[in-house]
């Protein structure tokens, strides 16, 4: 087995080649990957079956099994996402700024690939393909470190993609996995300043915390979503019910699912007796405060811990607050800065909420499930950034590039 | 003395107020700061005199004394920079993206302040004012940690700026210094995730290394500049001489000064005997390889260490390389990714250099001294980012903002 450092050096070397690929070259390579994934569907699903079997034996929960699973439909969706990415405009070379200096030097700011993008993630094997495809489309090499729960799936996916690159005339070294180095692979990635240009952790809050704390490579934080919906006094009953139910139930295991609903007191009597049973009818366990419990039945008493919890399951916390001020204060205290939405027909409250909530995506009258690269039209997403540096919210191709300044002069010196 | 955490919390609270200031409010506050600085010039220069006296007693070098010094002209320049920043367009609220989703949800990506900007820097007291003004103009609060060499100067500068804010009706808590906490202040800043949104280290390579390694707050690396100029076979003699001399001599103590000149072998005999004496005539010590020494006199033998050194003084390394490939390889190995320039009239070589050098600013036929926020038209600069995340090259106002997505719907849910 070669050492992890050597593998990172090969990624860096490969990144100089991928940076110079034309859009057409990159498009063809991605088409080749998409085709190879479909051709290898049986093999991928078989490897995934081993992961799921081992997961069940290890007693991992159903929400994790759901994220881990690749069936024939999901493999097709993976290949489709790669084709969508191949069809997106190439960000590399785009001129994003510039002007002529008074002395005649022409300044131009252009998008360039980062170089090497590292990703550390958990159970979802689709991340392996999404990130590799997005990285390549934007001219980067990629180093992947997936969760051990998906190791068989990822091993096949990486091999299939590397073989497809090779056949398409692109160096397969542009896609590296360090899964076989275990925790040492993750550590090496986090300390690879100068070899890895940016690191994207995707997964649980504790994974992200570890990467942020231990990495000396610049990190883009993604994912943890303690997501709130505020039901204003003016919230229409149907919007309130439909948005809360959709945001919780449509796919509870992902980061843009709502976790806490804050109901303004003047609306509690009107909304709680409808919204809570609608959730319960879909199998949701409602953790409510005393007011919520007094207005409806089968409510589990909420504790302080519930406000801070990203359930990622069919659980939800519901709290009645006295005012929009109190709702904003609750969000300031407990939000992870991912997505918050208000249901209201009061323009003043909607605009105040949009202005004052300090999250990546702030909504009025829409389901938090829309915070998603696909929904935002990016083709697929690298993750949802919850930090403020470089990228915030769903990250697409542009977020996987840096810029550089080009200056063309004719002998100018500074006076 | 209150504790450092309480001070960071006050900065965070203040950042909610600064985020909502109008452009006019911010402009007035900055005008008030500019005026207050000029009014307090004598006091500032007196405090600076104490710092310089202590510095000389401690035996710090002349290049450090130069960076530390505030005379009447430099105080006026400080105030002018603040006024220039006040006059710049406000980035906050600028719409940078967006579209209507197929289901009718209106998506809008707008610039918002980061919140709290932290800065850790060394001897230059102008950084105190530049960063505070840039942070305020872009709606941020700022927490400053200056070098102990400038502590008297910084203490007066911070007090003058806070008093001016107060008089202008803006909370003075928007400008905080943690200088009085010594190293503990720097440590607290680096660990203040959730309170400090971005941290900018400015200064020596070792300062930056420490901050990058120890900070869990997102960092923008700035400054260290092992800057190269390549003299191509086609380099005109006058451009080569004027650009190299200007890039080394005009202000040797700053990061955009050139440190190594790489001469292509076919041009060595023509260029070295002119360029090296021109440098020496300006008092520069030339560290050269054997070929350089054979073509001119008074050359100090260069060692491996010279190629890696950011002198920040009237020293320069000169090496003869066989080809542009070798020059590019040398730059890949030793560059800190700040600025590199080529002197050439060969378009093919110029464009290859511009495309392949992976630095924040890549030039053809211009002095590296142009890599500067003022020269780039940003009014002043927060620093020069040598990393690839978020900002690369001179950072101005836009680089001190994040974005957020606003989504305005009418009850939409995800299907």
Interface residues (C-beta under 8 A of the other chain):
Chain A: X16 X20 X99 X101 X105 X107 X109 X112 X114 X115 X193 X197 X198 X212 X213 X216 X218 X219 X220 X236 X238 X239 X242 X243 X245 X246 X247 X250 X341 X350 X354 X355 X356 X358 X359 X360 X361 X362 X363 X364 X365 X366 X367 X369 X370 X371 X375 X376 X377 X387 X388 X389 X390 X392 X393 X394 X402 X403 X404 X405 X406 X407 X408 X409 X410 X411 X412 X413 X414
Chain B: X16 X20 X99 X101 X105 X107 X109 X112 X114 X115 X193 X197 X198 X212 X213 X216 X218 X219 X220 X236 X238 X239 X242 X243 X245 X246 X247 X250 X341 X350 X354 X355 X356 X358 X359 X360 X361 X362 X363 X364 X365 X366 X367 X369 X370 X371 X375 X376 X377 X387 X388 X389 X390 X392 X393 X402 X403 X404 X405 X406 X407 X408 X409 X410 X411 X412 X413 X414
